[in-house]
């Protein structure tokens, strides 16, 4: 990010972080070329995962209630 901002030279950035300035230049070039594609895809959990999670938690609750009822009826 510092290389893109341009506040320091590539040599200064390389010395600060112990990386060769040519590598910093390659990273800068690659980021500038691919910057548009980085944010194209959506991130985060998928809505279907929440639906499955809610369904499973509901089933866990129902099974727990059945287990508690069976324990009460059997005298455990």
mmCIF file of the N, C-alpha and C atoms, coordinates in Angstrom:
data_MODEL
# 
_entry.id   MODEL 
# 
loop_
_atom_site.group_PDB 
_atom_site.id 
_atom_site.type_symbol 
_atom_site.label_atom_id 
_atom_site.label_alt_id 
_atom_site.label_comp_id 
_atom_site.label_asym_id 
_atom_site.label_entity_id 
_atom_site.label_seq_id 
_atom_site.pdbx_PDB_ins_code 
_atom_site.Cartn_x 
_atom_site.Cartn_y 
_atom_site.Cartn_z 
_atom_site.occupancy 
_atom_site.B_iso_or_equiv 
_atom_site.pdbx_formal_charge 
_atom_site.auth_seq_id 
_atom_site.auth_comp_id 
_atom_site.auth_asym_id 
_atom_site.auth_atom_id 
_atom_site.pdbx_PDB_model_num 
ATOM 1   N N  . UNK A 1 1  ? 0.829   -1.186  0.000   1.00 0.00 ? 1  UNK A N  1 
ATOM 2   C CA . UNK A 1 1  ? 0.000   0.000   0.000   1.00 0.00 ? 1  UNK A CA 1 
ATOM 3   C C  . UNK A 1 1  ? 0.877   1.256   0.000   1.00 0.00 ? 1  UNK A C  1 
ATOM 4   N N  . UNK A 1 2  ? 1.979   1.188   0.704   1.00 0.00 ? 2  UNK A N  1 
ATOM 5   C CA . UNK A 1 2  ? 2.870   2.345   0.742   1.00 0.00 ? 2  UNK A CA 1 
ATOM 6   C C  . UNK A 1 2  ? 3.448   2.639   -0.636  1.00 0.00 ? 2  UNK A C  1 
ATOM 7   N N  . UNK A 1 3  ? 3.728   1.607   -1.396  1.00 0.00 ? 3  UNK A N  1 
ATOM 8   C CA . UNK A 1 3  ? 4.271   1.803   -2.741  1.00 0.00 ? 3  UNK A CA 1 
ATOM 9   C C  . UNK A 1 3  ? 3.237   2.478   -3.637  1.00 0.00 ? 3  UNK A C  1 
ATOM 10  N N  . UNK A 1 4  ? 1.988   2.129   -3.473  1.00 0.00 ? 4  UNK A N  1 
ATOM 11  C CA . UNK A 1 4  ? 0.936   2.720   -4.292  1.00 0.00 ? 4  UNK A CA 1 
ATOM 12  C C  . UNK A 1 4  ? 0.708   4.179   -3.893  1.00 0.00 ? 4  UNK A C  1 
ATOM 13  N N  . UNK A 1 5  ? 0.768   4.453   -2.603  1.00 0.00 ? 5  UNK A N  1 
ATOM 14  C CA . UNK A 1 5  ? 0.579   5.829   -2.145  1.00 0.00 ? 5  UNK A CA 1 
ATOM 15  C C  . UNK A 1 5  ? 1.668   6.750   -2.681  1.00 0.00 ? 5  UNK A C  1 
ATOM 16  N N  . UNK A 1 6  ? 2.868   6.221   -2.826  1.00 0.00 ? 6  UNK A N  1 
ATOM 17  C CA . UNK A 1 6  ? 3.961   6.997   -3.402  1.00 0.00 ? 6  UNK A CA 1 
ATOM 18  C C  . UNK A 1 6  ? 4.631   7.958   -2.439  1.00 0.00 ? 6  UNK A C  1 
ATOM 19  N N  . UNK A 1 7  ? 4.408   7.794   -1.153  1.00 0.00 ? 7  UNK A N  1 
ATOM 20  C CA . UNK A 1 7  ? 5.043   8.674   -0.178  1.00 0.00 ? 7  UNK A CA 1 
ATOM 21  C C  . UNK A 1 7  ? 6.512   8.332   0.032   1.00 0.00 ? 7  UNK A C  1 
ATOM 22  N N  . UNK A 1 8  ? 6.864   7.073   -0.218  1.00 0.00 ? 8  UNK A N  1 
ATOM 23  C CA . UNK A 1 8  ? 8.240   6.611   -0.079  1.00 0.00 ? 8  UNK A CA 1 
ATOM 24  C C  . UNK A 1 8  ? 8.666   5.971   -1.392  1.00 0.00 ? 8  UNK A C  1 
ATOM 25  N N  . UNK A 1 9  ? 9.961   5.930   -1.620  1.00 0.00 ? 9  UNK A N  1 
ATOM 26  C CA . UNK A 1 9  ? 10.467  5.254   -2.814  1.00 0.00 ? 9  UNK A CA 1 
ATOM 27  C C  . UNK A 1 9  ? 10.440  3.753   -2.585  1.00 0.00 ? 9  UNK A C  1 
ATOM 28  N N  . UNK A 1 10 ? 10.553  3.018   -3.668  1.00 0.00 ? 10 UNK A N  1 
ATOM 29  C CA . UNK A 1 10 ? 10.578  1.559   -3.553  1.00 0.00 ? 10 UNK A CA 1 
ATOM 30  C C  . UNK A 1 10 ? 11.791  1.106   -2.756  1.00 0.00 ? 10 UNK A C  1 
ATOM 31  N N  . UNK A 1 11 ? 12.911  1.819   -2.883  1.00 0.00 ? 11 UNK A N  1 
ATOM 32  C CA . UNK A 1 11 ? 14.113  1.483   -2.113  1.00 0.00 ? 11 UNK A CA 1 
ATOM 33  C C  . UNK A 1 11 ? 13.870  1.671   -0.620  1.00 0.00 ? 11 UNK A C  1 
ATOM 34  N N  . UNK A 1 12 ? 13.225  2.754   -0.249  1.00 0.00 ? 12 UNK A N  1 
ATOM 35  C CA . UNK A 1 12 ? 12.947  3.008   1.168   1.00 0.00 ? 12 UNK A CA 1 
ATOM 36  C C  . UNK A 1 12 ? 12.017  1.949   1.748   1.00 0.00 ? 12 UNK A C  1 
ATOM 37  N N  . UNK A 1 13 ? 11.004  1.589   0.991   1.00 0.00 ? 13 UNK A N  1 
ATOM 38  C CA . UNK A 1 13 ? 10.059  0.556   1.445   1.00 0.00 ? 13 UNK A CA 1 
ATOM 39  C C  . UNK A 1 13 ? 10.768  -0.787  1.575   1.00 0.00 ? 13 UNK A C  1 
ATOM 40  N N  . UNK A 1 14 ? 11.602  -1.117  0.599   1.00 0.00 ? 14 UNK A N  1 
ATOM 41  C CA . UNK A 1 14 ? 12.348  -2.373  0.648   1.00 0.00 ? 14 UNK A CA 1 
ATOM 42  C C  . UNK A 1 14 ? 13.271  -2.442  1.844   1.00 0.00 ? 14 UNK A C  1 
ATOM 43  N N  . UNK A 1 15 ? 13.951  -1.359  2.147   1.00 0.00 ? 15 UNK A N  1 
ATOM 44  C CA . UNK A 1 15 ? 14.843  -1.332  3.309   1.00 0.00 ? 15 UNK A CA 1 
ATOM 45  C C  . UNK A 1 15 ? 14.061  -1.447  4.606   1.00 0.00 ? 15 UNK A C  1 
ATOM 46  N N  . UNK A 1 16 ? 12.920  -0.767  4.684   1.00 0.00 ? 16 UNK A N  1 
ATOM 47  C CA . UNK A 1 16 ? 12.122  -0.782  5.906   1.00 0.00 ? 16 UNK A CA 1 
ATOM 48  C C  . UNK A 1 16 ? 11.619  -2.181  6.233   1.00 0.00 ? 16 UNK A C  1 
ATOM 49  N N  . UNK A 1 17 ? 11.179  -2.928  5.227   1.00 0.00 ? 17 UNK A N  1 
ATOM 50  C CA . UNK A 1 17 ? 10.579  -4.238  5.457   1.00 0.00 ? 17 UNK A CA 1 
ATOM 51  C C  . UNK A 1 17 ? 11.500  -5.407  5.113   1.00 0.00 ? 17 UNK A C  1 
ATOM 52  N N  . UNK A 1 18 ? 12.713  -5.132  4.691   1.00 0.00 ? 18 UNK A N  1 
ATOM 53  C CA . UNK A 1 18 ? 13.652  -6.199  4.383   1.00 0.00 ? 18 UNK A CA 1 
ATOM 54  C C  . UNK A 1 18 ? 13.296  -6.963  3.118   1.00 0.00 ? 18 UNK A C  1 
ATOM 55  N N  . UNK A 1 19 ? 12.753  -6.259  2.135   1.00 0.00 ? 19 UNK A N  1 
ATOM 56  C CA . UNK A 1 19 ? 12.349  -6.868  0.871   1.00 0.00 ? 19 UNK A CA 1 
ATOM 57  C C  . UNK A 1 19 ? 13.089  -6.136  -0.241  1.00 0.00 ? 19 UNK A C  1 
ATOM 58  N N  . UNK A 1 20 ? 13.487  -6.867  -1.261  1.00 0.00 ? 20 UNK A N  1 
ATOM 59  C CA . UNK A 1 20 ? 14.195  -6.242  -2.371  1.00 0.00 ? 20 UNK A CA 1 
ATOM 60  C C  . UNK A 1 20 ? 13.265  -5.260  -3.090  1.00 0.00 ? 20 UNK A C  1 
ATOM 61  N N  . UNK A 1 21 ? 13.756  -4.087  -3.455  1.00 0.00 ? 21 UNK A N  1 
ATOM 62  C CA . UNK A 1 21 ? 12.919  -3.090  -4.125  1.00 0.00 ? 21 UNK A CA 1 
ATOM 63  C C  . UNK A 1 21 ? 12.269  -3.580  -5.421  1.00 0.00 ? 21 UNK A C  1 
ATOM 64  N N  . UNK A 1 22 ? 12.921  -4.488  -6.123  1.00 0.00 ? 22 UNK A N  1 
ATOM 65  C CA . UNK A 1 22 ? 12.334  -5.035  -7.356  1.00 0.00 ? 22 UNK A CA 1 
ATOM 66  C C  . UNK A 1 22 ? 11.060  -5.825  -7.021  1.00 0.00 ? 22 UNK A C  1 
ATOM 67  N N  . UNK A 1 23 ? 11.088  -6.559  -5.910  1.00 0.00 ? 23 UNK A N  1 
ATOM 68  C CA . UNK A 1 23 ? 9.914   -7.332  -5.487  1.00 0.00 ? 23 UNK A CA 1 
ATOM 69  C C  . UNK A 1 23 ? 8.772   -6.381  -5.145  1.00 0.00 ? 23 UNK A C  1 
ATOM 70  N N  . UNK A 1 24 ? 9.102   -5.309  -4.437  1.00 0.00 ? 24 UNK A N  1 
ATOM 71  C CA . UNK A 1 24 ? 8.072   -4.318  -4.096  1.00 0.00 ? 24 UNK A CA 1 
ATOM 72  C C  . UNK A 1 24 ? 7.473   -3.738  -5.377  1.00 0.00 ? 24 UNK A C  1 
ATOM 73  N N  . UNK A 1 25 ? 8.302   -3.475  -6.362  1.00 0.00 ? 25 UNK A N  1 
ATOM 74  C CA . UNK A 1 25 ? 7.820   -2.971  -7.645  1.00 0.00 ? 25 UNK A CA 1 
ATOM 75  C C  . UNK A 1 25 ? 6.898   -3.943  -8.351  1.00 0.00 ? 25 UNK A C  1 
ATOM 76  N N  . UNK A 1 26 ? 7.241   -5.238  -8.288  1.00 0.00 ? 26 UNK A N  1 
ATOM 77  C CA . UNK A 1 26 ? 6.387   -6.265  -8.903  1.00 0.00 ? 26 UNK A CA 1 
ATOM 78  C C  . UNK A 1 26 ? 5.040   -6.331  -8.196  1.00 0.00 ? 26 UNK A C  1 
ATOM 79  N N  . UNK A 1 27 ? 5.052   -6.261  -6.861  1.00 0.00 ? 27 UNK A N  1 
ATOM 80  C CA . UNK A 1 27 ? 3.803   -6.298  -6.101  1.00 0.00 ? 27 UNK A CA 1 
ATOM 81  C C  . UNK A 1 27 ? 2.932   -5.096  -6.447  1.00 0.00 ? 27 UNK A C  1 
ATOM 82  N N  . UNK A 1 28 ? 3.546   -3.931  -6.540  1.00 0.00 ? 28 UNK A N  1 
ATOM 83  C CA . UNK A 1 28 ? 2.810   -2.716  -6.875  1.00 0.00 ? 28 UNK A CA 1 
ATOM 84  C C  . UNK A 1 28 ? 2.173   -2.844  -8.255  1.00 0.00 ? 28 UNK A C  1 
ATOM 85  N N  . UNK A 1 29 ? 2.951   -3.299  -9.228  1.00 0.00 ? 29 UNK A N  1 
ATOM 86  C CA . UNK A 1 29 ? 2.454   -3.441  -10.592 1.00 0.00 ? 29 UNK A CA 1 
ATOM 87  C C  . UNK A 1 29 ? 1.298   -4.440  -10.642 1.00 0.00 ? 29 UNK A C  1 
ATOM 88  N N  . UNK A 1 30 ? 1.459   -5.571  -9.962  1.00 0.00 ? 30 UNK A N  1 
ATOM 89  C CA . UNK A 1 30 ? 0.420   -6.600  -9.971  1.00 0.00 ? 30 UNK A CA 1 
ATOM 90  C C  . UNK A 1 30 ? -0.858  -6.098  -9.315  1.00 0.00 ? 30 UNK A C  1 
ATOM 91  N N  . UNK A 1 31 ? -0.722  -5.395  -8.209  1.00 0.00 ? 31 UNK A N  1 
ATOM 92  C CA . UNK A 1 31 ? -1.907  -4.869  -7.541  1.00 0.00 ? 31 UNK A CA 1 
ATOM 93  C C  . UNK A 1 31 ? -2.636  -3.852  -8.413  1.00 0.00 ? 31 UNK A C  1 
ATOM 94  N N  . UNK A 1 32 ? -1.890  -2.975  -9.054  1.00 0.00 ? 32 UNK A N  1 
ATOM 95  C CA . UNK A 1 32 ? -2.521  -1.983  -9.912  1.00 0.00 ? 32 UNK A CA 1 
ATOM 96  C C  . UNK A 1 32 ? -3.227  -2.629  -11.103 1.00 0.00 ? 32 UNK A C  1 
ATOM 97  N N  . UNK A 1 33 ? -2.658  -3.712  -11.626 1.00 0.00 ? 33 UNK A N  1 
ATOM 98  C CA . UNK A 1 33 ? -3.274  -4.404  -12.757 1.00 0.00 ? 33 UNK A CA 1 
ATOM 99  C C  . UNK A 1 33 ? -4.534  -5.155  -12.348 1.00 0.00 ? 33 UNK A C  1 
ATOM 100 N N  . UNK A 1 34 ? -4.539  -5.713  -11.148 1.00 0.00 ? 34 UNK A N  1 
ATOM 101 C CA . UNK A 1 34 ? -5.654  -6.554  -10.712 1.00 0.00 ? 34 UNK A CA 1 
ATOM 102 C C  . UNK A 1 34 ? -6.587  -5.876  -9.716  1.00 0.00 ? 34 UNK A C  1 
ATOM 103 N N  . UNK A 1 35 ? -6.424  -4.607  -9.464  1.00 0.00 ? 35 UNK A N  1 
ATOM 104 C CA . UNK A 1 35 ? -7.218  -3.912  -8.445  1.00 0.00 ? 35 UNK A CA 1 
ATOM 105 C C  . UNK A 1 35 ? -8.715  -3.999  -8.724  1.00 0.00 ? 35 UNK A C  1 
ATOM 106 N N  . UNK A 1 36 ? -9.095  -3.925  -9.965  1.00 0.00 ? 36 UNK A N  1 
ATOM 107 C CA . UNK A 1 36 ? -10.523 -3.961  -10.305 1.00 0.00 ? 36 UNK A CA 1 
ATOM 108 C C  . UNK A 1 36 ? -11.145 -5.324  -10.017 1.00 0.00 ? 36 UNK A C  1 
ATOM 109 N N  . UNK A 1 37 ? -10.382 -6.388  -10.182 1.00 0.00 ? 37 UNK A N  1 
ATOM 110 C CA . UNK A 1 37 ? -10.944 -7.732  -9.993  1.00 0.00 ? 37 UNK A CA 1 
ATOM 111 C C  . UNK A 1 37 ? -10.966 -8.166  -8.541  1.00 0.00 ? 37 UNK A C  1 
ATOM 112 N N  . UNK A 1 38 ? -10.231 -7.483  -7.681  1.00 0.00 ? 38 UNK A N  1 
ATOM 113 C CA . UNK A 1 38 ? -10.174 -7.888  -6.274  1.00 0.00 ? 38 UNK A CA 1 
ATOM 114 C C  . UNK A 1 38 ? -11.544 -7.787  -5.623  1.00 0.00 ? 38 UNK A C  1 
ATOM 115 N N  . UNK A 1 39 ? -12.295 -6.745  -5.947  1.00 0.00 ? 39 UNK A N  1 
ATOM 116 C CA . UNK A 1 39 ? -13.559 -6.485  -5.271  1.00 0.00 ? 39 UNK A CA 1 
ATOM 117 C C  . UNK A 1 39 ? -14.780 -6.884  -6.084  1.00 0.00 ? 39 UNK A C  1 
ATOM 118 N N  . UNK A 1 40 ? -14.587 -7.635  -7.168  1.00 0.00 ? 40 UNK A N  1 
ATOM 119 C CA . UNK A 1 40 ? -15.715 -8.037  -8.000  1.00 0.00 ? 40 UNK A CA 1 
ATOM 120 C C  . UNK A 1 40 ? -16.628 -9.038  -7.308  1.00 0.00 ? 40 UNK A C  1 
ATOM 121 N N  . UNK A 1 41 ? -16.074 -10.075 -6.729  1.00 0.00 ? 41 UNK A N  1 
ATOM 122 C CA . UNK A 1 41 ? -16.879 -11.119 -6.120  1.00 0.00 ? 41 UNK A CA 1 
ATOM 123 C C  . UNK A 1 41 ? -17.414 -10.708 -4.765  1.00 0.00 ? 41 UNK A C  1 
ATOM 124 N N  . UNK A 1 42 ? -18.573 -11.225 -4.435  1.00 0.00 ? 42 UNK A N  1 
ATOM 125 C CA . UNK A 1 42 ? -19.141 -10.949 -3.119  1.00 0.00 ? 42 UNK A CA 1 
ATOM 126 C C  . UNK A 1 42 ? -18.434 -11.814 -2.093  1.00 0.00 ? 42 UNK A C  1 
ATOM 127 N N  . UNK A 1 43 ? -18.305 -11.275 -0.924  1.00 0.00 ? 43 UNK A N  1 
ATOM 128 C CA . UNK A 1 43 ? -17.656 -12.012 0.158   1.00 0.00 ? 43 UNK A CA 1 
ATOM 129 C C  . UNK A 1 43 ? -18.643 -12.197 1.293   1.00 0.00 ? 43 UNK A C  1 
ATOM 130 N N  . UNK A 1 44 ? -18.283 -13.066 2.205   1.00 0.00 ? 44 UNK A N  1 
ATOM 131 C CA . UNK A 1 44 ? -19.125 -13.281 3.371   1.00 0.00 ? 44 UNK A CA 1 
ATOM 132 C C  . UNK A 1 44 ? -19.911 -14.575 3.232   1.00 0.00 ? 44 UNK A C  1 
ATOM 133 N N  . UNK A 1 45 ? -20.638 -14.918 4.267   1.00 0.00 ? 45 UNK A N  1 
ATOM 134 C CA . UNK A 1 45 ? -21.403 -16.160 4.237   1.00 0.00 ? 45 UNK A CA 1 
ATOM 135 C C  . UNK A 1 45 ? -22.544 -16.091 3.231   1.00 0.00 ? 45 UNK A C  1 
ATOM 136 N N  . UNK A 1 46 ? -22.830 -17.215 2.666   1.00 0.00 ? 46 UNK A N  1 
ATOM 137 C CA . UNK A 1 46 ? -23.898 -17.295 1.680   1.00 0.00 ? 46 UNK A CA 1 
ATOM 138 C C  . UNK A 1 46 ? -25.242 -17.385 2.409   1.00 0.00 ? 46 UNK A C  1 
ATOM 139 N N  . UNK A 1 47 ? -26.284 -16.800 1.839   1.00 0.00 ? 47 UNK A N  1 
ATOM 140 C CA . UNK A 1 47 ? -27.597 -16.841 2.490   1.00 0.00 ? 47 UNK A CA 1 
ATOM 141 C C  . UNK A 1 47 ? -28.102 -18.255 2.720   1.00 0.00 ? 47 UNK A C  1 
ATOM 142 N N  . UNK A 1 48 ? -27.807 -19.179 1.821   1.00 0.00 ? 48 UNK A N  1 
ATOM 143 C CA . UNK A 1 48 ? -28.258 -20.565 1.986   1.00 0.00 ? 48 UNK A CA 1 
ATOM 144 C C  . UNK A 1 48 ? -27.650 -21.184 3.232   1.00 0.00 ? 48 UNK A C  1 
ATOM 145 N N  . UNK A 1 49 ? -26.437 -20.791 3.586   1.00 0.00 ? 49 UNK A N  1 
ATOM 146 C CA . UNK A 1 49 ? -25.787 -21.342 4.770   1.00 0.00 ? 49 UNK A CA 1 
ATOM 147 C C  . UNK A 1 49 ? -26.552 -20.941 6.022   1.00 0.00 ? 49 UNK A C  1 
ATOM 148 N N  . UNK A 1 50 ? -27.085 -19.717 6.045   1.00 0.00 ? 50 UNK A N  1 
ATOM 149 C CA . UNK A 1 50 ? -27.854 -19.275 7.210   1.00 0.00 ? 50 UNK A CA 1 
ATOM 150 C C  . UNK A 1 50 ? -29.154 -20.057 7.334   1.00 0.00 ? 50 UNK A C  1 
ATOM 151 N N  . UNK A 1 51 ? -29.777 -20.352 6.215   1.00 0.00 ? 51 UNK A N  1 
ATOM 152 C CA . UNK A 1 51 ? -31.021 -21.107 6.236   1.00 0.00 ? 51 UNK A CA 1 
ATOM 153 C C  . UNK A 1 51 ? -30.768 -22.507 6.782   1.00 0.00 ? 51 UNK A C  1 
ATOM 154 N N  . UNK A 1 52 ? -29.698 -23.142 6.337   1.00 0.00 ? 52 UNK A N  1 
ATOM 155 C CA . UNK A 1 52 ? -29.357 -24.469 6.841   1.00 0.00 ? 52 UNK A CA 1 
ATOM 156 C C  . UNK A 1 52 ? -29.026 -24.412 8.328   1.00 0.00 ? 52 UNK A C  1 
ATOM 157 N N  . UNK A 1 53 ? -28.298 -23.377 8.722   1.00 0.00 ? 53 UNK A N  1 
ATOM 158 C CA . UNK A 1 53 ? -27.913 -23.228 10.126  1.00 0.00 ? 53 UNK A CA 1 
ATOM 159 C C  . UNK A 1 53 ? -29.154 -23.058 10.993  1.00 0.00 ? 53 UNK A C  1 
ATOM 160 N N  . UNK A 1 54 ? -30.090 -22.223 10.580  1.00 0.00 ? 54 UNK A N  1 
ATOM 161 C CA . UNK A 1 54 ? -31.319 -22.010 11.344  1.00 0.00 ? 54 UNK A CA 1 
ATOM 162 C C  . UNK A 1 54 ? -32.127 -23.303 11.439  1.00 0.00 ? 54 UNK A C  1 
ATOM 163 N N  . UNK A 1 55 ? -32.201 -24.034 10.337  1.00 0.00 ? 55 UNK A N  1 
ATOM 164 C CA . UNK A 1 55 ? -32.941 -25.297 10.340  1.00 0.00 ? 55 UNK A CA 1 
ATOM 165 C C  . UNK A 1 55 ? -32.313 -26.294 11.306  1.00 0.00 ? 55 UNK A C  1 
ATOM 166 N N  . UNK A 1 56 ? -30.976 -26.358 11.301  1.00 0.00 ? 56 UNK A N  1 
ATOM 167 C CA . UNK A 1 56 ? -30.291 -27.306 12.185  1.00 0.00 ? 56 UNK A CA 1 
ATOM 168 C C  . UNK A 1 56 ? -30.444 -26.913 13.655  1.00 0.00 ? 56 UNK A C  1 
ATOM 169 N N  . UNK A 1 57 ? -30.346 -25.618 13.948  1.00 0.00 ? 57 UNK A N  1 
ATOM 170 C CA . UNK A 1 57 ? -30.547 -25.189 15.339  1.00 0.00 ? 57 UNK A CA 1 
ATOM 171 C C  . UNK A 1 57 ? -31.981 -25.473 15.794  1.00 0.00 ? 57 UNK A C  1 
ATOM 172 N N  . UNK A 1 58 ? -32.940 -25.318 14.896  1.00 0.00 ? 58 UNK A N  1 
ATOM 173 C CA . UNK A 1 58 ? -34.321 -25.648 15.228  1.00 0.00 ? 58 UNK A CA 1 
ATOM 174 C C  . UNK A 1 58 ? -34.482 -27.126 15.537  1.00 0.00 ? 58 UNK A C  1 
ATOM 175 N N  . UNK A 1 59 ? -33.832 -27.953 14.741  1.00 0.00 ? 59 UNK A N  1 
ATOM 176 C CA . UNK A 1 59 ? -33.916 -29.401 14.973  1.00 0.00 ? 59 UNK A CA 1 
ATOM 177 C C  . UNK A 1 59 ? -33.228 -29.778 16.277  1.00 0.00 ? 59 UNK A C  1 
ATOM 178 N N  . UNK A 1 60 ? -32.112 -29.151 16.592  1.00 0.00 ? 60 UNK A N  1 
ATOM 179 C CA . UNK A 1 60 ? -31.422 -29.408 17.862  1.00 0.00 ? 60 UNK A CA 1 
ATOM 180 C C  . UNK A 1 60 ? -32.335 -29.060 19.030  1.00 0.00 ? 60 UNK A C  1 
ATOM 181 N N  . UNK A 1 61 ? -33.002 -27.919 18.938  1.00 0.00 ? 61 UNK A N  1 
ATOM 182 C CA . UNK A 1 61 ? -33.930 -27.515 20.006  1.00 0.00 ? 61 UNK A CA 1 
ATOM 183 C C  . UNK A 1 61 ? -35.064 -28.497 20.174  1.00 0.00 ? 61 UNK A C  1 
ATOM 184 N N  . UNK A 1 62 ? -35.640 -28.945 19.050  1.00 0.00 ? 62 UNK A N  1 
ATOM 185 C CA . UNK A 1 62 ? -36.737 -29.906 19.115  1.00 0.00 ? 62 UNK A CA 1 
ATOM 186 C C  . UNK A 1 62 ? -36.278 -31.222 19.735  1.00 0.00 ? 62 UNK A C  1 
ATOM 187 N N  . UNK A 1 63 ? -35.111 -31.716 19.328  1.00 0.00 ? 63 UNK A N  1 
ATOM 188 C CA . UNK A 1 63 ? -34.596 -32.971 19.867  1.00 0.00 ? 63 UNK A CA 1 
ATOM 189 C C  . UNK A 1 63 ? -34.267 -32.847 21.357  1.00 0.00 ? 63 UNK A C  1 
ATOM 190 N N  . UNK A 1 64 ? -33.765 -31.694 21.778  1.00 0.00 ? 64 UNK A N  1 
ATOM 191 C CA . UNK A 1 64 ? -33.464 -31.469 23.194  1.00 0.00 ? 64 UNK A CA 1 
ATOM 192 C C  . UNK A 1 64 ? -34.756 -31.501 24.018  1.00 0.00 ? 64 UNK A C  1 
ATOM 193 N N  . UNK A 1 65 ? -35.809 -30.865 23.479  1.00 0.00 ? 65 UNK A N  1 
ATOM 194 C CA . UNK A 1 65 ? -37.089 -30.888 24.195  1.00 0.00 ? 65 UNK A CA 1 
ATOM 195 C C  . UNK A 1 65 ? -37.625 -32.315 24.301  1.00 0.00 ? 65 UNK A C  1 
ATOM 196 N N  . UNK A 1 66 ? -37.514 -33.100 23.231  1.00 0.00 ? 66 UNK A N  1 
ATOM 197 C CA . UNK A 1 66 ? -37.969 -34.484 23.269  1.00 0.00 ? 66 UNK A CA 1 
ATOM 198 C C  . UNK A 1 66 ? -37.164 -35.292 24.277  1.00 0.00 ? 66 UNK A C  1 
ATOM 199 N N  . UNK A 1 67 ? -35.848 -35.073 24.312  1.00 0.00 ? 67 UNK A N  1 
ATOM 200 C CA . UNK A 1 67 ? -34.996 -35.787 25.251  1.00 0.00 ? 67 UNK A CA 1 
ATOM 201 C C  . UNK A 1 67 ? -35.354 -35.429 26.688  1.00 0.00 ? 67 UNK A C  1 
ATOM 202 N N  . UNK A 1 68 ? -35.555 -34.141 26.945  1.00 0.00 ? 68 UNK A N  1 
ATOM 203 C CA . UNK A 1 68 ? -35.945 -33.719 28.295  1.00 0.00 ? 68 UNK A CA 1 
ATOM 204 C C  . UNK A 1 68 ? -37.284 -34.331 28.699  1.00 0.00 ? 68 UNK A C  1 
ATOM 205 N N  . UNK A 1 69 ? -38.243 -34.390 27.753  1.00 0.00 ? 69 UNK A N  1 
ATOM 206 C CA . UNK A 1 69 ? -39.545 -34.966 28.035  1.00 0.00 ? 69 UNK A CA 1 
ATOM 207 C C  . UNK A 1 69 ? -39.421 -36.461 28.356  1.00 0.00 ? 69 UNK A C  1 
ATOM 208 N N  . UNK A 1 70 ? -38.582 -37.162 27.558  1.00 0.00 ? 70 UNK A N  1 
ATOM 209 C CA . UNK A 1 70 ? -38.383 -38.591 27.805  1.00 0.00 ? 70 UNK A CA 1 
ATOM 210 C C  . UNK A 1 70 ? -37.696 -38.849 29.136  1.00 0.00 ? 70 UNK A C  1 
ATOM 211 N N  . UNK A 1 71 ? -36.730 -38.014 29.494  1.00 0.00 ? 71 UNK A N  1 
ATOM 212 C CA . UNK A 1 71 ? -36.071 -38.157 30.798  1.00 0.00 ? 71 UNK A CA 1 
ATOM 213 C C  . UNK A 1 71 ? -37.071 -37.947 31.930  1.00 0.00 ? 71 UNK A C  1 
ATOM 214 N N  . UNK A 1 72 ? -37.948 -36.957 31.778  1.00 0.00 ? 72 UNK A N  1 
ATOM 215 C CA . UNK A 1 72 ? -38.936 -36.661 32.812  1.00 0.00 ? 72 UNK A CA 1 
ATOM 216 C C  . UNK A 1 72 ? -39.920 -37.823 32.954  1.00 0.00 ? 72 UNK A C  1 
ATOM 217 N N  . UNK A 1 73 ? -40.384 -38.361 31.825  1.00 0.00 ? 73 UNK A N  1 
ATOM 218 C CA . UNK A 1 73 ? -41.346 -39.454 31.866  1.00 0.00 ? 73 UNK A CA 1 
ATOM 219 C C  . UNK A 1 73 ? -40.740 -40.752 32.387  1.00 0.00 ? 73 UNK A C  1 
ATOM 220 N N  . UNK A 1 74 ? -39.462 -40.972 32.131  1.00 0.00 ? 74 UNK A N  1 
ATOM 221 C CA . UNK A 1 74 ? -38.845 -42.226 32.564  1.00 0.00 ? 74 UNK A CA 1 
ATOM 222 C C  . UNK A 1 74 ? -38.337 -42.143 34.001  1.00 0.00 ? 74 UNK A C  1 
ATOM 223 N N  . UNK A 1 75 ? -38.293 -40.928 34.563  1.00 0.00 ? 75 UNK A N  1 
ATOM 224 C CA . UNK A 1 75 ? -37.881 -40.768 35.946  1.00 0.00 ? 75 UNK A CA 1 
ATOM 225 C C  . UNK A 1 75 ? -36.378 -40.619 36.133  1.00 0.00 ? 75 UNK A C  1 
ATOM 226 N N  . UNK A 1 76 ? -35.643 -40.288 35.086  1.00 0.00 ? 76 UNK A N  1 
ATOM 227 C CA . UNK A 1 76 ? -34.177 -40.091 35.194  1.00 0.00 ? 76 UNK A CA 1 
ATOM 228 C C  . UNK A 1 76 ? -33.842 -38.717 35.671  1.00 0.00 ? 76 UNK A C  1 
# 
